Amino acid sequence: MERVKIAVVGCGAVGSFYGARLWRAGADTHFLLRSDFEAVSRGGVRVVSLEGDFTARPHCARRPEEIGPCDVVVIGLKTTANTEFTRLLPPLLRPDTRLLSLQNGLGSDDELARRFGGERVLGGLCFVCLNRVAPGVVRHTAHGKIVLGEYGCGSQPRTHALAEMFRAAGVRCDVTENLAQARWEKLVWNVPFNGLGVASIVGHEAFAAGRVPAEFVIPENGLATDALLAGPGWEQRVRELMREVIAAANALGFPLAPALEEKNLANTRVMAAYKASTLLDFELGRPLELDSIFLEPQRRARQAGVPTPTLDLLCAVLAQLDARRAAAS
């Protein structure tokens, strides 16, 4: 592990957590930091975890040129920052550098492939409950598995080698033969819980109308996962969205079983009061990952001729809320 040079680009909750794990396992780990630079430089990355607390002390840099070419670049950026790819990534690359995107939604793998070549690109689906609670501090409350896949092809020896690297770092890691299908499987959870956590701010009646009330003032508190499943109204919306995502995936040639609905609900109930990342972004006044998690799945469902009435409502409400946030900032 000490011979593997890793850059972590996007050191929020996801990037910091998995980067800290890789550092603890002995990898030569470099964090590309902005607002957390001073905190991490002084005190490292503090991980408060149900599996045991620890502090990682990776190399810290403000500019990618300070890090230089790496073996693996772990991308934990929000997809709203994908415009930064061409500025941040080239100084980290050599001909055999692997780009591992741990981002949510659809489209990032395609964008990385267009810009840097599909042969470099891998994707990772993170099934984990994490929150960045302070500069350089990440709280890990449940789960933690990564599912790795290659862009545009099945697994290769390097895929399994990378999976072994994560396992050596104490992270459960599986390999998928179909990254695109795995992305849709993750959306079965991400679309309802990330989306409704925010949309619940306006209330169920306004959501059903697809309209944010004119008198609505942000910010307000949205619903965590336990509250979304506590009453029949929002839980029914969760189920509707899951079924629409599953139907769209199947129509696009990615067979997802209907049983994913109950599996995801069972996994979510053990999270207790977990606020999904999109809700935290909204409460902090940050842009929503609207395109990658919601609009792109909606577009692809329409292309496949699959009706998505609840997803359509969700996209309409989220777009209005994101516009209100932008206008207020």
N, C-alpha and C positions, 0 to 999 in steps of 0.2 A: 504493500500500500504506500510506503514512503516514497516509492519511485513514481507514483502517479500524481501528476500535477493537475489540480482541479481549480477552475475559476467558478465562482458563484456570482451570477449576474441577476440582480433582483433579490435583495436580502431582506424580504419581508418575512412573514411567518414561515412559509414553505421553504424558501431558499435557505433561511437561517437554520431551520430545524435539521434538514437533511445535510446541509453543509457542515453543521456542527457535529453531526453523527460521523460523517466521513473524516473530519479532522480527528475526532476521538479515536478512530480506528487506525490513524497513522498516515493518512493521505496528506500530501503537500497542498494544503487548501488555502485559497486566496479569495477574500470577499471584496467585491467591488461595491463601495458604499457611498451614500450621499449623506442624508440627514443623520444617520446613526454612526458616522465615521468616528467622531470623538468618543462616543460611549463605548463602542466596540474596541477601539484602539486602547482605551484605558482599562476597561474591565472585561473584555471578551464578550462572548455570546452566552447568556445565561439561559439554560433550558430547564424549565420547571415541568417535570413529567411524571405521569403515573407510573412510569417504568424506572424512575430514579432521576434526581436532579443532577446536573453537571454544568460546568463552564468550559466552553471551547475558546481557544485563543488562536484563531486563524490569522494569516497575514492580512493586513488591511491596505486597501488602495482606494484613491479617489478617481483615478483614471485608468483605463484598460492598458495603456502603454506601460504603466508601472508594473503590471503583472506579466505581460508578454505571452508568447505562445504556450498553449496548454495541451494536455492529453484529452481532457473532457471539460466542456463548458456546460454547467448546469444553469438553465434559464428559469428563474422564478419570477420574472417580471409579470406585472399585470398586463393583460393583452392590450389595454389602452396605451401602453408604452411601446408597442411593437414598432412604431416609427423610429425608435432609437436603435434598432438592430444594426443598421449600416454604420452608425457611429461607434457603438460599443463593442461589437463582435470582431471585426477584422483584425485588430491588434492582438487578439487572443488565439488566432488561427495559424496552423501550419497545415500541410497537405493532409495529414491523417487525423486532425482534431475532430472529435465527435461533439455534436451539439445535442444536448439532451433537454428538451422542453418539458417542464413540469407545469405548464400552463393549462388553464381550463378551457373548455369549449372547442370550437371548430375553427380551422383556418390558419393557426400559427404554424403548424407543421408544413403546410403548403407554402406559406410565405418564406419560411426559412429555406425550404428547398429551392424556391425561385431565386433567392438572393445568393445562396452559398452552395447549392448543389444537394440534391436529395440523398446522395451517398453518405453525407455527413450526419443526416438527421435521424434522431431517435425521439420517441415520446414516452413520457411517464405519466401514468394516472395515479394520483395520490389519494388514497382512501384514509383520511386522517382528520382529526379535529384539532386545529391549532389556532391560536390567536397571538399576535404580537401585542403585548400588554404594556410595554415601555420600550424606549430605545435600547436595543441589544438584549431584550428579554422576550422569550417565547414560552407560552404555556401550552402544553400538550395534554389533552384531556381524554382522548379515546382513539382507538385504532392506530394506523400507521403504515399500512401496506402500500407498496408501489407495484404497479403492473407496467412492465417495459415492453416496447415494441419498436420495430424498424419502420421507417417511412417507406411505403410503397412496396414492401416485400416481407417475407417471413423472417423468422429469427436467424441470426448468424452467430458464429462463434463469439464475436465481440459483444453481442447482446447478452449472451449467457455470462461472459466475463464481467460485464458491467453489473449484472444481477448479483453475481458472487461478491462483487465489491460492496454492494449495499448490504448483502447478508452479513458480510464480515463486520459491517458497521452496526449490526444489530437491528437492521430493518428487514422485515419480511418482504420478499420481492419475488414476484412471479413474472414469467415471460409470456407474452401473447404472440400468436402467429398472425394476428390481424389488428394492427393498431387502430385503423379507422373504425372497426367495429367496437373496440374497447372505448374509443372516444364517445360513441353513442351510448354505450352502457353507462358510462359515468354521467352523461347528461340526464339519465333517468332520475338521478338524485339531484344533480346541480340545478336543473331547470326549476323544479318545484320549490326546493328549499331555499336556494339563493334568491329566486324571483319573488316568491310569496312573502318571504321575510321582509322584503322592502315594500311590496304592494300592499301588505296588510296595514301599513301606516295609514292608508286612506279609508280603511274599513271595507267590509265585505260588500255593502250595498254599492259603494262607488266603484269597487272593483268590477262587480257584475255589470255595471253600466259602461265600463271601459273609460271612465272619465274622472280626473282629479278635480275635486270641488274647487271653485274659484277662491274660496276663503281659506283653503288649506295653506298653512304656514309651515315651512320646514325650519329646523329638523324636529322630528318626532321619533318616538321609539317604535320600531317594528317588532314582529313576533319572532322569538327564538324557536328552535325546532320543537321543543316540548309543547309550546303553546299552539303551534300550527296543528299538532296532532291531538290537542286536548278537546276540541269541539268538532261536531260533525260538519260545520260549514267549511272551514279551511281544510280539514282533512279530506273532504270530498274533492276540493280543488287540487290538492296534492295528487290524489289518485287519478283525476282526469288528466293532469299534465303528464304523469308517468305513462299512462296508456297512450296518449298522443305521441310521445317520444318513441315508445316501443313500436307503435304502428308505422311511424315515419321511417325508423331504422329498418324495419322489415321490408317496407316497400322499396327502399334503396339498396336492398341486397345484403343487409347486415342482420342476420336472424337473432333476435332477442326474445327470450321466453317471457310469457306473461307473468311467470312466477317471480320475475324481478321486482314486481310491485310489492309483494309481501316481504320479500327478502330485504329490500331497501327500507321499508317501514320498520321491520324488526331491528335492523342495524341502527336506525335513527333513534328508536326509543331508548337505547342504552346511552345515548349522548346527553341526556337530560336537557338542561337549558343552554343549548349551543347556538350561538349567533353565527350564521354563515358569513363568508367573507364579503359578499355583495352588500349585506345589511351593514356590516361594520364600515365599509367604504362609504356608503350613503350617509351614515351618522357622522362620519368624519369630514363630510363635504367633498369626497373624492369622486371622480367620474366612475360611472358604473361600467362593468364589462358587458355592455349591452349587446354589442355586435356579435362577439364570439360565443357567448353562452345562450343568447336568446334569438337574435335576429337571423343569424346564419342558420341555425336549425330550422327556424320558421321558413326561410327561403328554400331550403332543401326539401322540406316537407311539401311545400307548394309545387316545386318542380316534379315531385313524385306523385302529385295529385291526391295527397292525404289531407283531409280537413283537420284543422287544429283550432277549434273555436276558443278553447281556454288559453292556449298559448297566444292566440291573437289578442285576447283581452290583456294578458300579462304584458305582452310587448307594448301595447298601447299605453297602459298605465305607467310602465317603467320609463318609456320614452318621455312622457309628460313630466314625471318626477325628476328625471335626469336634466331635462331642460330647465325646470324650476331651480334645481341645485346650481346649474351653471349660471343662471341669471342672478342668483343671490350671492355668488362668490365674487 
